[in-house]
Amino acid sequence: MSAVKNVIKDNYNMMLLHDYLKKAIKEAGFSHAEISKTPTGTRIALHVTRPGIVIGRKGTGIRELTERLEHNFGLKNPQVSVTEIAVPELSPNVMCNRMAAHLERGTAFRRATMWTLNQVMENGAMGVQITVSGKLRGDRSAFEKHTAGVLPRAGHHAEVIVDEDVAHVNTPMGLIGVRIRIAHKERRPPEFEMRSAEDLAKAKKIAKEEAGGGDDGDGVDAAKDADAPSDGSQATESEHIKIEEEHIKKLDTMEEEEAAIR
């Protein structure tokens, strides 16, 4: 077999392995897996939100997972390690799965989008972009794109700073796709300076004073959602999603705001 065919086969097997892990340890909040081949075997580092679910009592869960990976995927002496994700809200893989679960449960896509957007930004992201496409409201396909913060979209910095993931959801209306792109502050180059809302307001005020204009009293509202769940980190992904659904119901959609104005 040629080298090209070997590469294609390895990539295909890695794709099947990733899809299997995504379903097998879904309750543990699976984000991604780092797979590397060594002379002694295959190292698999799993990044999840709840390592205890993967490990199991006295290590039974991780032993069963290792045996399944060895027999089903032909991995040579797999060595599985589990790493906990410090901030799940900054992982596009985790947030895509959570938003997809909300849409599967019948949550309005705009409610789920705005809740996810707020959760990502409140946990320290530099920027986030959520794109929802498919059969959203009628027979015709459509898409909506919501953005917050600063998000590089092209160039080398966009590849370094931004992580993204895609999820697909089967609904009674049809197939819906969700893409989440998250920009991380800690990865930005040192030559770029992040300015807070207060700094921008001061700079705007100084510019107006130098131009001879007055302060029109514009401000920036940086209030956070006080209803954000505080106990989600102690629950599985399904329980975390149920907690979020109760808070998502409190959000007003654009249609409800327009009806209130009228």
For each residue, the residues with C-beta under 8 A, 3 or more apart:
1: 5 6 9
2: 5 6
3: 6 7
4: 7 8
5: 1 2 8 9
6: 1 2 3 9 10
7: 3 4 10 11
8: 4 5 11 12
9: 1 5 6 12 13
10: 6 7 13 14
11: 7 8 14 15
12: 8 9 15 16
13: 9 10 16 17 73
14: 10 11 17 18 35
15: 11 12 18 19
16: 12 13 19 20 73
17: 13 14 20 21 33 35 69 73
18: 14 15 21 22 32 33
19: 15 16 22 23
20: 16 17 23 24 72 73
21: 17 18 24 25 30 33 46
22: 18 19 25 26 30 97
23: 19 20 26
24: 20 21 65 68
25: 21 22 28 30 46 48 53 54 65
26: 22 23 30 97 237
27: 50 53 236 237 238
28: 25 48 49 50 51 53 54 236 237
29: 48 49 50 85 88 94 97 236 237 240
30: 21 22 25 26 33 46 47 48 93 97
31: 47 48 49 85 88 91 93 94
32: 18 47 91 93
33: 17 18 21 30 44 45 46 47
34: 43 44 45 47
35: 14 17 42 43 44 45
36: 42 43
37: 41 42 43
38: 41 42 43
39:
40: 77 79
41: 37 38 75 76 77 78 79
42: 35 36 37 38 75 76 77 78 79
43: 34 35 36 37 38 79 81
44: 33 34 35 69 75 78 79 80 81
45: 33 34 35 81 82 83
46: 21 25 30 33 54 80 81 82 83
47: 30 31 32 33 34 83 84 85 91
48: 25 28 29 30 31 51 53 54 82 83 84 85
49: 28 29 31 84 85 88 94 233 237
50: 27 28 29 53 54 84 236 237
51: 28 48 54 55 82 83 84
52: 55 56
53: 25 27 28 48 50 56 61 236
54: 25 28 46 48 50 51 61 62 65 82
55: 51 52 59 61 62 82
56: 52 53 59 60 61 62 63 64
57: 60 61
58:
59: 55 56 62 63
60: 56 57 63 64
61: 53 54 55 56 57 64 65
62: 54 55 56 59 65 66 80 82
63: 56 59 60 66 67
64: 56 60 61 67 68
65: 24 25 54 61 62 68 69 80
66: 62 63 69 70 78 79 80
67: 63 64 70 71
68: 24 64 65 71 72
69: 17 44 65 66 72 73 75 78 80
70: 66 67 73 74 75 76 77 78
71: 67 68 74
72: 20 68 69
73: 13 16 17 20 69 70
74: 70 71
75: 41 42 44 69 70 78
76: 41 42 70
77: 40 41 42 70
78: 41 42 44 66 69 70 75
79: 40 41 42 43 44 66
80: 44 46 62 65 66 69
81: 43 44 45 46
82: 45 46 48 51 54 55 62
83: 45 46 47 48 51
84: 47 48 49 50 51
85: 29 31 47 48 49 88 91 94
86:
87: 90 91 123 124
88: 29 31 49 85 91 94 95 233
89: 94 95 119 120 122 123 125
90: 87 120 123 124 125 182 184
91: 31 32 47 85 87 88 94 95 163 182
92: 95 96 163 164 165 180 181 182
93: 30 31 32 96 97 165
94: 29 31 49 85 88 89 91 97 98
95: 88 89 91 92 98 99 116 119 120 165 180 182
96: 92 93 99 100 165 166 167 178 179 180
97: 22 26 29 30 93 94 100 101 167 237
98: 94 95 101 102 116 237 240 241 244
99: 95 96 102 103 112 113 116 130 167 178 180
100: 96 97 103 104 167 168 169 178
101: 97 98 104 105 237 238 241
102: 98 99 105 107 112 115 241 244 245 248
103: 99 100 106 107 109 112 169 171 176 178
104: 100 101 169 170 171
105: 101 102 241 245
106: 103
107: 102 103 111 112 245 248
108: 111 112 253
109: 103 112 113 132 136 144 176
110: 113 114 144 253 254
111: 107 108 114 115 248 249 251 253
112: 99 102 103 107 108 109 115 116 248
113: 99 109 110 116 117 130 132 144 146
114: 110 111 117 118 146 251
115: 102 111 112 118 119 244 247 248 251
116: 95 98 99 112 113 119 120 130 180
117: 113 114 120 121 128 130 146 148
118: 114 115 121 122 225 228
119: 89 95 115 116 122 123 228
120: 89 90 95 116 117 123 125 128 148 180 182
121: 117 118 125 128 148 149
122: 89 118 119 224 225 228
123: 87 89 90 119 120
124: 87 90 185
125: 89 90 120 121 128 149 182 183 184 185
126: 149 150 151 161 183 184 185 188 194
127: 147 148 149 150 151 152 182 183
128: 117 120 121 125 147 148 149 151 180 181 182 183
129: 145 146 147 148 151 180 181
130: 99 113 116 117 145 146 147 178 179 180 181
131: 143 144 145 146 177 178 179 180
132: 109 113 136 143 144 145 176 177 178
133: 136 141 142 143 144 176 177 179
134: 141 142 143 173 174 175 176 177
135: 138 139 140 141 171 173 174 175 176
136: 109 132 133 141 142 143 144 173 176
137: 142 173
138: 135 142
139: 135
140: 135
141: 133 134 135 136 174
142: 133 134 136 137 138
143: 131 132 133 134 136
144: 109 110 113 131 132 133 136
145: 129 130 131 132
146: 113 114 117 129 130 131
147: 127 128 129 130 151
148: 117 120 121 127 128 129
149: 121 125 126 127 128 183
150: 126 127 183 194
151: 126 127 128 129 147 162 181 183
152: 127 155 157 158 161 162 183
153: 158
154: 158
155: 152 158 159
156: 159 160
157: 152 160 161 188 189 192
158: 152 153 154 155 161 162
159: 155 156 162
160: 156 157 187 189
161: 126 152 157 158 183 184 187 188
162: 151 152 158 159 181 182 183 184
163: 91 92 181 182 184
164: 92 179 180 181 182
165: 92 93 95 96 179 180
166: 96 177 178 179
167: 96 97 99 100 177 178
168: 100 175 176 177 178
169: 100 103 104 175 176 177 178
170: 104 175
171: 103 104 135 174 175 176
172:
173: 134 135 136 137 176
174: 134 135 141 171
175: 134 135 168 169 170 171
176: 103 109 132 133 134 135 136 168 169 171 173
177: 131 132 133 134 166 167 168 169
178: 96 99 100 103 130 131 132 166 167 168 169
179: 96 130 131 133 164 165 166
180: 92 95 96 99 116 120 128 129 130 131 164 165
181: 92 128 129 130 151 162 163 164
182: 90 91 92 95 120 125 127 128 162 163 164
183: 125 126 127 128 149 150 151 152 161 162 187 188
184: 90 125 126 161 162 163 187 188
185: 124 125 126 188 194
186:
187: 160 161 183 184
188: 126 157 161 183 184 185 192 194
189: 157 160 192
190:
191:
192: 157 188 189
193:
194: 126 150 185 188
195: 199 200 203
196: 199 200
197: 200 201 220 222
198: 201 202 220
199: 195 196 202 203
200: 195 196 197 203 204 220
201: 197 198 204 205 218 219 220
202: 198 199 205 206
203: 195 199 200 206 207
204: 200 201 207 208 218
205: 201 202 208 209 215
206: 202 203 209 210
207: 203 204 210 211
208: 204 205 211 213 214 215 216
209: 205 206 212 213 215
210: 206 207
211: 207 208
212: 209
213: 208 209
214: 208
215: 205 208 209 218
216: 208
217:
218: 201 204 215
219: 201
220: 197 198 200 201
221:
222: 197
223:
224: 122 228
225: 118 122 228 247
226:
227: 247 250
228: 118 119 122 224 225 247
229: 232 240 243 244 247
230:
231: 234 235 243
232: 229 235 239 240 243 244
233: 49 88
234: 231
235: 231 232 239 240 243
236: 27 28 29 50 53 239 240
237: 26 27 28 29 49 50 97 98 101 240 241
238: 27 101 241 242
239: 232 235 236 242 243
240: 29 98 229 232 235 236 237 243 244
241: 98 101 102 105 237 238 244 245
242: 238 239 245 246
243: 229 231 232 235 239 240 246 247
244: 98 102 115 229 232 240 241 247 248
245: 102 105 107 241 242 248 249
246: 242 243 249 250
247: 115 225 227 228 229 243 244 250 251
248: 102 107 111 112 115 244 245 251
249: 111 245 246
250: 227 246 247
251: 111 114 115 247 248
252: 256 257 260
253: 108 110 111 256 257
254: 110 257 258
255: 258 259
256: 252 253 259 260
257: 252 253 254 260 261
258: 254 255 261 262
259: 255 256 262
260: 252 256 257
261: 257 258
262: 258 259
